[in-house]
Amino acid sequence: MSQNEVEAFAEEKLGWTGYVEWEKYPEKKSAATKILNTKKFTPIPEFQLVPLPKTNPILIGHRWKEYHEALGLKSVVDFSWKTVLEEKPDLLHVLDFPYNGETTREQLLLGKITDNKYHFVRNHGGIPDIQEDVFELEIGGLVNKTVKLSLKDLKDPAKFPQTEVTVTLQCSGTRRIEQIEQYPGDGDELINAPWGEGAIGTAVYRGVSLKKVLKLACGGVTPECKHLEFIGADTYFKKKNVFNYAVSVPFRKVRAAEEVLLAWEMNGQPLPKSHGAPLRVVVTGYIGARSCKWVYRINALAEPSMGPVQAQEYLYYTSQIGKQNAKYSNGFSIQQMPVSSAIISPVDKKVIVHDGKITLKGWAYSGGGNWVERVEVSPDGGSVWYAVDQENMTEKHYHAWRLWAIDVPVDAEGWLEFCVRTWDSSNNTEPTFVRSSWNWDLHVTSSCHRIKLYSVNRTRAATRERLAELAARQTEFEPLTLPLEYTLEGTEDYLAACRKYPREPVC
């Protein structure tokens, strides 16, 4: 790449490291596309039809690193990973770049509010480093007055009333691994990360209502305004074209009281860089992708954003749509999150030795201002259900999850399938099986979450006797599949039992 090309893609604002403006310069975007089309990049990784690596990071974003490097933006890649190691060292690194980090099961159950260092991260590009004292937010489009606001302006309570909201943010790909394992789907160019149950987290955000900012700073929106577009400072690639991250939500969502927030604080601390510092959007009840990080421009529009994240991704298709016929126009845009839940403890395939009850713990959530009313757990795959007592659930919130725990009665032994379902305040619940919610882009795995446990019930006499025998021999029960090294029954006992109940008819 020539020196002129490097300079063409350079940062243009002092104190805005890692930010390149693309949307205002079509010629710059065309030049970048031209360069990308002259190069060969690492192939899109196959991560669905082959076993996932048991490494951390699980997947390496070679292709997206190479896109940045081709445009002279390698420093963004380096800074992003450095920030991850500083802010998120203990997460499960699902994808190193753009960074996708999942909260572990142990971290999820620490409390209703997810600590900043454990809250999951789903990024679509590199992490910019924008200094608070030079930051400004532009608001334009179909507003009565175009404005530029500094962070100091936004933080001034004399200008804008501040508010705090407890919000659960959830990636629409949460529990995607369940769809992948049974029915693989689109990997796309920006990898559809193989999330487990930890692409969800809850925090208390502090900021100002976008509704109030539009009213007080812009004099409101014009009658033609139907959508609000949010543009982030990260660089985003789609089919070898380059963009700034852009999404939108309907104005009716913004118009609702304190449901769209411009936030600078998370759990009483300054917003971390990996979570969008110095300013991000928090859209309650919607998929996490709409809560734009590093937001620096808001446009009031007559139609939804044409940014690829809004128009071409996060689409929900029918099960008849796939590689053979998918178009951007034959799927609907995912906005409000449905009711969903997950069993976090115990983990799948665990051996549980118990006295007639097995303790399960997890989370339950519903979007759109619906709250979790009831959580039910089944020990037999979905026929018999036990409701979680209200005292064993965290308090209700309009826009946040509830953590739950239950001691499930279990008499049976051997492999059992447990599953969980949630009912929300609008009487919505979850599809029973993964197949019911499968879709080509592998979004919104809202079916009943299932795990298999091996039940060992000490209330059974034979089981109690075997466990005592193992203890006397100082032999562990696990691993389950390892055969015992001693005979299971003496000859006299065997013959006595078989003679009492012969294995073949006597006559």
N, C-alpha and C positions, 0 to 999 in steps of 0.2 A: 504494500500500500504506500502511495506517495506521501510526502510531507504535507502537501495541500489537502489530501484526503483526510489525514490524521487531524489537521487543524479544523476541517469542516465538521468533524464530529466531536470537537472539544467542548468542555464545559463552558458555559457562557455567563454564569453568575458566580461572583466571589462568595465563598462560604457555602456553595452548593456542590460539594464533591460527589461525584458519581451520578449526577443528573445531567442528561442531555435532552434538550427540547427537540422533539420530533414533530409533534402535531401541527405546529405553526409553520413548518418548513417542508412542504411537499417535495421540493427539489432535493432536499437533504435525504428524505426517505427513499426517493428514487435512486439516488447515488448509492445508498447503503445496500439496497436490493440488488443493484447491479454488481457490486463487489461480492455479495454473498452468493450470487448465481455463478460466479467464476470459480468458486472453490468447492472442494469436496470435503465433507465432514464425516465424522464417525457415524456409522449407521444408527438409526433409532434402536435402542436396546430391546431385545425380546425378554420380557420379565413375567409373562403370563403362562406361556406354554412350557417353561423350563423352571426348575426349582429356584426360588429366590436365594441369594447368597445369605449366609448366616454371619454377616459382617456388619460393622457400624462405622461409616455409612453403609446402608444396604446397597444403594444404587449410586453410580457416579454420573454426573451430568456432563459428560465429555462434550456432547454436541452443543450444549448451550454455552459452555465455557468457550468453545471454539468460535461461536457466533460473536461473542463479545471481543475475543482476541482479534478476529478478522477486522473489526471496526476500531481497533486501538483502545479497547475498553477493558483490558486485562486487569487493570487496577481495581475495577469494580468487583471482579471475581475474587481477588485476593482480600479486599477489605471485607467482603461479605462473609467469607469463611472465618476470618479473624474475629469478626463480630459474633458469629455463632459460637465459637469456642469460648469467648468471654461471657456471653449472655446465656447460652444454652448448652453447657458442656455435658449435662447429664440426661439429655433427651435421647430418644431413639432416632438417629439421623436416617430418615427414610431416603432422602435424596440430598446430596451435598450442595448442588447448585442447579437451578434456583433452589434455595434451601426449603426443605420440607422436614420438619421435626415433630415427632409424635411423643406425647406424654405417656410414660410407662404406667402400668396398672397400679403399682404401689404409689406413685405420685398422684394419680387421679383420686385415690381414696383418702388422701391426707385431710381433706376438708372441702366444704361447699365452695369456698373461694380458692381458685388455683393460684398458687404462688407464681409471680412473674417468671421466675427462672424455670418453672415447669410447664407453663402454658404452651400449648402446641403452636407451631408456626407453619403457615403455608404461604410461601412467596412465589411470585411468578417471574421475578427478575432479580437483579442484584440489589443489595441494600445500599441506598445512598446515605451520605453523611451531611445533613443540612444543619447549619448553625442557627440556633433559635433567634439570635439577635438580628439576623438578616432575612429571616423567613418572611414571606408574605403570601397571602391567599387571594387569588383573583376570583371574582364572581361576576359572570356576564351572561350574555344570551338574552333570553326573554324575561329580563328583569326591568324594573322601572328606573334603576340607577346602577350602572356598572361601578364596582368598587374594588379596591385593593386594601386588604387588612393585614396589619402585622400581627404577630402572635401576642405582642403586648396589648394591642387593641382588643383582641379576642378575650384575653385574660382579665380585662378591666371590668370588674363587676358594675361599675357605674355606666358602662356602655351596654353590656350584655349580661343578663342574669345567668349565673352558673348553676349547674345541676350535677348530681351523681346518679348513675343508674347501674344496677346489677344486671349484667348481661352474660348469657352463655353464647359463645361463638362456636359454630360447628362447620367444619368443611363438608361440603356435599358429598365428598368421597369417603367420609367416615365409614368404617367397616367394609370398604370396597374389596378387601381380601376375600370375603365370603363369596362375592360374585365371581371374582377371578378364579377361585379354586373350583367352582362348579361350571361356570359358563364364561370364559374369557371374552373380552370385548375390545373396544378401541383404545389403543395406546396413545394415539395422536402424536403430535410433535413435541409438545410439552407434556412430559410423561404423566399419565394418570396414576399417581403414586399408590402403591399397594398398602393403603392405610389399614390398621386394625381398629381397635375401639378407642384409641387415644387421640384422634383428631378433633378434640372438643375440649373446651375449657371455660371457666367462669371467672369474671373479674368485675370489680367496681370501677367504672370509668367516670372521670370527671371532665367536664367541658361545658359547651354551650349548645343549646338546641339549634339545629340548622333552621328550623322554622322561625325562631326569634331573630337569627342573623339576617335572614332574607327580609324579614319585616322591618327591622330597625336600621339595617345598613343599606338595603337596596330599595326600600319603599315597597316591598312585595314583588310579586311576579306579574307578568301580563296575562290576560285571559287565555292566550294561546299556549301557555306553559302547561305541559302534561307530565314532564319527566325532568329529573335532575341528574346531570352527568358529573361523575367524579373522575378527575384525572390525577394519576399518581406519578411521582418522579422517577420510578423505576422504568428501565428499558425492557420491552417485551417483544418477542419474536413470534411470528405466525407464518408458516409456509415461506420462509426466507424473506418476509417483509418485516419491517421494524416499526414499533409504535411506542408511545407511552401508555402505560396501563390505564384503561378507561372502562368504566361500568356506569350503570344508571339504575335509579329506582323511580317508581311513579311518584308524582307530586303528592298524590293522596297519602302516601306513606310519610312523606316529609311533613305534610299538613297536620298529621296526628301529633298529639302532645308528646314531646320528648322521645320520639321513636327513632329519630335520626340525630346523632350527636356528633359534633366536632370535638374530639377529645385530645387532651394533652397529658392526661394523668391516668395511671393504671394501678389500682390497689394502693393508692396513696403515695405513689412514687412517679417521677417523671416517666413518660412513655419510653420504653426501651427502643433502641434503634431498630431491632428486628421486628418490632410491633408498630413501626410507622412514625417514629419521632421525626420532627417535632409535633406533627399534627396528623391525625387520622380520622376517618369517618367510622362511626359505629352505627350499624343499621340493626336494630333489634328485630329478632324473629326471622331474619332472612339468612340465606346461606352466607358463609364467611366471605366469599368472593366479593360481595357488594360493599363490605366495610373497607373501603379503599385506604391503603396506607400511604404515607408521605403525600397526602393530598395537597395540591398547590393550585388547582383550578377547578371551579365548579361552573358548569354551564346549564342554564335553564333552556330546555328543548321542547319542541312540539312532539317529538317521537323518541323512542329509546335510543341510547347510544349505539353508534355503528362500530364502536371498538370491538375487536374480535372476541374479547372475553365476554362481552354482552351479547353480540349478535351471532357468534359462531361457536361458542362454547357454553358449558353449563346448560345443556339442552337435555330434555327428557323425551326419549323416543319410545314408541311401542315396541313390544317384543318381536314384531314383524319387520322392524327397521334394523339394518346392519350395513356392513361394508358394501353390500350389493345395491343399496338404494338410499342410503342416508344423504340428506341435504340439510343445509342450515335452516331451511324453511319448514321442514316436516317434523321438527321437534319443538316443544314449547319451552320457554325460558323458565328456569328454576329460580324462584325468588323465596317465597315463604317455606320454611322447613316444616316437614311433617313430624308427627309424633314418632319417637324412636327411643330405644333403650338398649342397654348392654349389661351382661354379667361380667364383672371385672375380677371377682374372686369367688371360687377357685378358678384356675386356668383349665383350659381344655385338656382332656386325657389324664387328669390327675387322679390318683388313687386316694380315696377318702375313707378312713377308718372312723366309724361313728357309733353312736348309741341310739340310733333311730331318728336322728335329725342331722341335716347338713346345712351349714350356714352359707348363704350366698349374699354377695354385695355387688352393687353396681350403680349406674346412673340412669336417669330417665329425663327426657326433654321433649318439649313441643314448641314450635315456632308460632309466629303471628300473634303473639299476645295470649295464646292459650297456655294454661298452666297444667301441670301434671296433677291429676286427681287420684289415680289409682295405679299401682304396679302389681302385677300378678306373675307368679313363677310356677311353672309346671315341672314335675319330676319325671314325667312319662311322655315327653315329646309334644304335649299340647292337648291332652284329653282332660286331665284333672288339674285345676288351677288353685293356688293359694294366694290370697291377697296379703300384701305387706301392711303391717299395722302402721297407722299414721305416726305413732311415736317413734317408729324406726325409719322415718323419712325426714330429710331436712325441710325447712320451711318453704312455703310456696312463694314464687315470684312470677310476675307477668312475663318476664323475659329471661328466665334462668332455669336451670335444671334442678332436679331433686336427687340427692344421693339416698340410697336405700339399703336396708339389710333385712334378711329374713332367715329364720330357722325352718327349713322345709321338712315336714314329716317324710321319712323314707324307710320303708320296710324291706323293699326288694334289694337283692344283691346282684353283683355283676355290672356290666356296662349299662348305664342309664343315660338318656338324653334329657337334659334340662333346657328349658327355654323361658324367656321373659317377654311379657307384653305390657304395654302401658296404655291407659285411657286418659285422655285430656279433658279439659273443661268443656269442649264442644262434642264430647262423646266419640272422638276419633280414636281408633286403635290401629294396630300394625297388621300387615299381611302375615299369614302364618309361615310361609316358606320363601326362601330366597328366589325361587323361580318366579314367584308372583310379582317381584319388584325388579327383576333383571331388565336392564336396558343397555343399549349399545355403548353408551358413554360411561357406563358403570357408576352412575351417580345415585345418591340417596338410597342406600341399603337400609330400608326402613322395616324390613321383615323381622319377625321374632328372632332375636339373637339366641343361638343354640350352642351348647357345649356338651361334651360327653364326659361323664365321670364314672370311675369304677368304684362301686359301692361295696364296702366291707362292713357289715352290720354286727357289732359286738353283742347285740341283744339275742342273736341266734346262738344256740348252745354249741353247735358244731364249729361255728366261726370263733366263738370265745375260746373253745378248747384248742383250736389250731393256733391261735395267736399266743396263748399261754405256752404251748409247746415250742413255738418259735422263740419266745422270750427266754425259755429255759435253755435252749440251745444257742442263745446269743446270735440268732439269725434274723436279719431284716426281712420284712415282707416284700419290700421293693428292691430291685425293679420287678414290676409285675410279671414280665414275660420270662424272667430267669427261673428255670425249673429248680425245685428243691433238690438238695443233694442227698437226701436220705429217703428211705422207703416211706410211703404215705400211710401204710397200714400193715400190721403184723399178719402173718399167715393164718393164725387161729381166728382172729377177728374177721378176716376176709372170708374164710370158709364158713364160719358161723352165720354171717350175714347172707351169703349166697345159698346156704342150705335152708335158711329160714324163708327166703324169698328167691326161689330158683330162677335162673335167667331164661330157662326154657320150660315149656309145659311138661308136667310130670307124665301125662299120657295124652 
